[in-house]
Amino acid sequence: MPLPDNITLVWVRGTLLDGDGEPVSGRVTLQPSPSALVDSAARQIIATSAPYFAVLDEDGTFAVEVPATDDSNVQPTGWTYEVRTPIQAVFHIVVPESTPPIDDLGDDLNGERVLELSSATPLPAPQSGTVQTLPPTPEDVAAAVDAYLLANPPSGLAEAFTHTQATPATVWGPIAHGFGRRPVAWSLYDTDDRECGGYEVQHLDLDTCRVSMDVPTAGVIRLL
């Protein structure tokens, strides 16, 4: 789901090599420690328990864009990302809003805020009570969104539309939902009924959209 413009985004990147200095394969995941993140200004859920992830390139490099952990517009406060990689034990990091932008015209991320994973300090997992408890499952989050939309329906709200992608693919669509407007919320699940992150929804017009992701995936996307 596209994030509101008032949320500060930071790229986390790095290079993963094995003990012999060879690139490793797999992916890196950054999972927010709260069960959901909320934009307090827009009153919008911006992330659930699904992790952000990046597939490692052939040279072992990766880059993934995530919300800053100390953004004042994001609730709760005092949270971290749980980081999982193919070669390291699980650890936690913070991604500061004050991360400086890259100033290098030869860098692909020139002008973007970039945190090198190698420079991030590993932290212990947050202690119980340091973050606010929010809805614990994606199903609960979806139910809360549905309840809010029923109580505060935008103009022209239609029935939920479900698109099924039977064959794994990195691009789903075009998806013809026929709302006559942009969907106001969506959730994507794989064939094991696990909510997925790391995808992008592109609105082609008021009646169609397209979903893009790095890893070929089959499943369903539900649009409201």
Secondary structure, DSSP 4 states (H G I P E B T S, - for coil): -PPPTTS-EEEEEEE-B-TTSPBP-SEEEEEESSS-EEETTTTEEEE-SSPEEEE--TTSEEEEEEE-TT-TTEES-S--EEEE-SSS--EEE---TTPPBB--TTSTTBTSBEEEGGGSPPBPPPPTTSS-----SHHHHHHHHHHHHHHSPPTT----EEEEEEEEEEEEEEEE---SS--S-EEEEETTS-B--SEEEEE-SSSEEEEEEEEEEEEEEEE-
